[in-house]
Each structure stands twice: as structure tokens, then as C-alpha cells.
Amino acid sequence: MRHIMVLNAKGGCGKSTLATNIAAWYATEGATVALADYDPQRSSLDWLERRPEGRPEIHAVAAFEDGLKHAPRNADVLIIDAPARSHGPELTNLVKHAETIIVPVLPSTIDMQATSRFLEELKSVGKVERKKAKIATVANRVRDNTLIWDDLDEYLTKTRVPYVAALREAQNYVRAYTRGLGIFELPEYLAWPDWDEWEPLTSWLKSKRSQP
């Protein structure tokens, strides 16, 4: 089973949105998918409870209660929605469960500063340092033609971590989340711009570059 974690110590950066959409994408690709939520706010599990019948199944794991011991062993991929404010031993323990780590970053000075510190801590975790887990960043909720987006793009380009995608701020994510769907499950006429933005991220996830 492959373990993909969406992780950033900074709260409010869109971890649950990214985790649910990655889970839905894998499910639509025919994979057996489990989604583990470590956050007591249970945003990912709430999304899953709204998922319509007839859509590809995604198995729920309430990791904030008892970790991953109830994750289905037959899953092809486990998507982990990690909690905010993870540092020190808690961060080390979380990373033990991941081979691939995606760090979403918002276009704000506060988020960039916080992510700089977090990435340095994450790169010092033993499993990452030994290259047993791969990291990438994603610019999240960006607005074109804004100075702060330019700053974020420049910042992520200069970090010594693969920068694999930039995802716009769009109502499609709200539409999908409230219906228990992923962005790839919305009609093409509505969501094709978002599908295009996701292509670099899904290509990276398919590639050997995203796996140890």
C-alpha cells in the first residue's frame, strides 16, 4: 500500500481540500483508496460522509481516534490528511507513515515564512533525510496577476524542494467539497481549467520521482 500524506504545520492552508481531491482522483483511476483524517475537526471524513452512492468508493479511517490500525490492508493507496501544528516527535511519528509528502502553501507572507521553518524541520526528519520519503510543494488558492502570487511562485521556485503545481482559488472546490466529490468528478465544461492545473501534480504522483 502506498502512503501519501498532505502535511503542513500551518493551519488553514488547504490540506483537507488537497487530500480529498487526491483521494477522489485515485478512486476515479480505479484504485482501491482509503482516506485517513488525523484532524479532530474531521473535515475529510465529513466530505466522505457526503459522498454520493454510485461514485467510486473511498474507505474512511478516523486516524485522530486510533491512528492507522483500522486502515484497510487491501487498499492500493492511503491518503493521509495530517493535523496542523505538527512538530518535533509528533512530526517524526507522522512521517513514519508516509512515502510521499505534499506540502500546500498559500499566497501570504505569513504562510511563506511559516512554511520555510516547517520545511527545514521536515527535511531534518530521519526518514526524509535518508530519502525514504519524497517531498513536494503545491501553491494553493492562488489568484493570477497578483503581487503576492508572484512572490509565492518565486519563493517556491527557490526552495530546495520540488515545486510541482499551482492551483487556483475557485468555487469549483467549494462545489465539489459540499457534494462529497473531487474536482475531477465535476462536469468537464465546468472544471476543465482546474483539471489542467492538476495535471502536473497527478503526473508527479504517477512518476518514480514521487516515490523513494
C-alpha positions as CSV (number, residue, x, y, z in Angstrom):
1,M,0.0,0.0,0.0
2,R,1.3,3.4,-0.9
3,H,1.0,6.2,1.7
4,I,0.6,9.8,0.6
5,M,0.5,12.5,3.2
6,V,-0.7,16.1,2.9
7,L,1.2,18.0,5.5
8,N,2.0,21.5,6.7
9,A,2.2,22.7,10.3
10,K,0.5,25.9,9.3
11,G,-3.3,25.6,9.7
12,G,-5.8,26.7,7.0
13,C,-3.6,26.0,4.0
14,G,-6.0,23.7,2.3
15,K,-4.7,20.3,3.4
16,S,-8.2,18.7,3.5
17,T,-9.1,20.1,0.1
18,L,-6.0,18.6,-1.4
19,A,-6.3,15.3,0.4
20,T,-9.9,14.7,-0.6
21,N,-9.2,15.6,-4.2
22,I,-6.2,13.3,-4.4
23,A,-8.3,10.5,-2.9
24,A,-11.1,11.1,-5.4
25,W,-8.6,11.2,-8.3
26,Y,-7.1,7.9,-7.4
27,A,-10.6,6.4,-6.9
28,T,-11.7,7.6,-10.4
29,E,-8.5,6.0,-11.8
30,G,-9.7,2.6,-10.5
31,A,-7.5,2.3,-7.4
32,T,-8.7,1.0,-4.0
33,V,-8.4,4.1,-1.8
34,A,-8.5,4.8,1.9
35,L,-8.6,8.3,3.4
36,A,-7.2,8.9,6.9
37,D,-8.1,12.0,8.8
38,Y,-5.8,12.9,11.7
39,D,-7.6,16.2,12.5
40,P,-10.4,16.1,15.2
41,Q,-12.3,18.7,13.1
42,R,-12.7,15.7,10.6
43,S,-13.1,17.8,7.5
44,S,-12.0,15.0,5.2
45,L,-14.4,12.5,6.9
46,D,-17.2,15.0,6.7
47,W,-16.6,15.2,3.0
48,L,-16.6,11.5,2.7
49,E,-19.9,11.2,4.5
50,R,-21.5,13.4,1.8
51,R,-20.1,11.3,-1.0
52,P,-23.0,10.1,-3.3
53,E,-23.8,6.5,-3.9
54,G,-22.5,5.2,-7.2
55,R,-19.2,7.1,-7.0
56,P,-16.0,5.1,-6.7
57,E,-15.7,4.0,-3.0
58,I,-13.2,5.6,-0.6
59,H,-12.7,3.9,2.7
60,A,-12.8,6.2,5.8
61,V,-10.1,6.0,8.6
62,A,-10.7,8.1,11.7
63,A,-6.9,8.4,12.4
64,F,-7.5,11.1,15.1
65,E,-9.0,8.4,17.3
66,D,-6.7,5.5,17.0
67,G,-4.1,6.1,14.2
68,L,-4.0,3.9,11.1
69,K,-4.7,0.5,12.7
70,H,-8.1,0.3,11.0
71,A,-6.8,1.2,7.6
72,P,-7.9,-1.5,5.1
73,R,-5.0,-3.7,4.2
74,N,-6.2,-4.3,0.7
75,A,-6.0,-0.5,-0.3
76,D,-3.7,0.4,-3.1
77,V,-3.2,3.9,-1.7
78,L,-3.8,5.6,1.6
79,I,-4.2,9.4,1.6
80,I,-3.4,10.9,5.0
81,D,-4.8,14.3,5.9
82,A,-2.3,15.3,8.6
83,P,-3.1,17.7,11.5
84,A,-1.8,21.3,11.8
85,R,0.8,22.3,14.4
86,S,2.8,19.1,13.9
87,H,6.3,19.5,15.2
88,G,9.1,17.6,17.0
89,P,8.3,13.9,17.9
90,E,4.7,14.2,16.6
91,L,6.1,15.2,13.2
92,T,8.6,12.4,13.2
93,N,5.9,9.9,14.1
94,L,3.7,11.1,11.3
95,V,6.4,11.0,8.7
96,K,7.0,7.3,9.6
97,H,3.6,6.6,7.8
98,A,4.5,8.3,4.5
99,E,6.5,7.6,1.4
100,T,5.2,10.8,-0.4
101,I,4.6,14.1,1.3
102,I,2.8,17.1,-0.3
103,V,3.0,20.5,1.4
104,P,0.4,23.0,0.3
105,V,1.3,26.7,0.7
106,L,-1.0,29.7,0.5
107,P,0.0,33.0,-1.1
108,S,0.6,35.0,2.0
109,T,3.8,36.3,3.7
110,I,2.8,34.6,7.0
111,D,2.3,31.3,5.2
112,M,5.6,31.5,3.3
113,Q,7.6,32.4,6.5
114,A,5.9,29.5,8.4
115,T,6.5,27.1,5.6
116,S,10.2,28.0,5.4
117,R,10.7,27.0,9.0
118,F,8.5,23.9,8.6
119,L,10.3,22.6,5.5
120,E,13.7,22.9,7.3
121,E,12.3,20.9,10.2
122,L,10.7,18.4,7.8
123,K,13.9,17.9,5.8
124,S,15.7,17.1,9.1
125,V,13.4,14.2,10.0
126,G,15.3,11.0,9.7
127,K,13.1,9.3,7.1
128,V,13.2,12.3,4.8
129,E,17.0,12.9,5.4
130,R,17.6,9.3,4.4
131,K,15.5,9.8,1.2
132,K,12.9,7.2,2.3
133,A,10.2,9.8,1.8
134,K,9.8,12.3,-1.1
135,I,8.5,15.8,-0.6
136,A,6.9,18.3,-2.9
137,T,5.2,21.7,-2.6
138,V,2.0,22.9,-4.1
139,A,0.9,26.6,-4.4
140,N,-2.7,26.6,-3.3
141,R,-5.6,29.0,-3.7
142,V,-3.6,31.3,-6.0
143,R,-5.0,34.3,-7.9
144,D,-3.4,35.2,-11.1
145,N,-1.9,38.7,-11.7
146,T,-1.4,39.5,-8.0
147,L,1.8,40.5,-6.4
148,I,1.6,38.0,-3.6
149,W,1.1,35.2,-6.1
150,D,4.3,36.3,-7.9
151,D,6.0,36.3,-4.5
152,L,4.8,32.8,-3.7
153,D,5.8,31.5,-7.2
154,E,9.3,32.9,-6.8
155,Y,9.6,31.6,-3.2
156,L,8.6,28.0,-4.1
157,T,10.8,28.0,-7.2
158,K,13.8,28.9,-5.0
159,T,13.2,26.3,-2.2
160,R,15.2,23.2,-2.5
161,V,12.1,21.1,-2.6
162,P,10.3,20.1,-5.9
163,Y,7.5,22.6,-6.7
164,V,5.0,20.6,-8.7
165,A,1.8,22.5,-9.2
166,A,-0.1,25.8,-8.7
167,L,-3.9,25.5,-8.0
168,R,-6.2,28.5,-8.4
169,E,-8.7,29.7,-5.9
170,A,-12.0,28.6,-7.4
171,Q,-15.6,28.0,-6.4
172,N,-15.3,24.5,-8.0
173,Y,-13.5,23.3,-4.9
174,V,-16.4,24.5,-2.8
175,R,-18.9,22.9,-5.1
176,A,-17.1,19.6,-5.1
177,Y,-16.5,19.5,-1.3
178,T,-20.1,20.3,-0.3
179,R,-21.2,17.4,-2.6
180,G,-18.6,14.8,-1.5
181,L,-16.9,14.9,-4.9
182,G,-13.5,15.6,-6.2
183,I,-12.7,18.2,-8.8
184,F,-12.3,15.5,-11.4
185,E,-15.9,14.4,-10.8
186,L,-17.4,17.7,-11.8
187,P,-18.6,18.2,-15.4
188,E,-15.8,18.9,-17.8
189,Y,-17.4,22.1,-19.1
190,L,-17.2,23.5,-15.5
191,A,-13.9,22.1,-14.2
192,W,-11.6,21.8,-17.2
193,P,-9.3,24.7,-16.1
194,D,-8.8,23.0,-12.8
195,W,-8.1,19.7,-14.4
196,D,-5.4,21.3,-16.4
197,E,-3.8,22.8,-13.3
198,W,-3.9,19.4,-11.6
199,E,-2.1,17.6,-14.4
200,P,1.5,18.4,-13.2
201,L,0.6,17.1,-9.7
202,T,-1.0,13.9,-10.9
203,S,1.9,13.3,-13.3
204,W,4.3,13.7,-10.5
205,L,2.3,11.3,-8.3
206,K,2.4,8.7,-11.1
207,S,6.2,9.2,-11.6
208,K,9.1,7.5,-9.8
209,R,10.2,11.0,-8.7
210,S,7.5,10.9,-6.1
211,Q,8.5,7.6,-4.5
212,P,11.6,6.6,-2.6
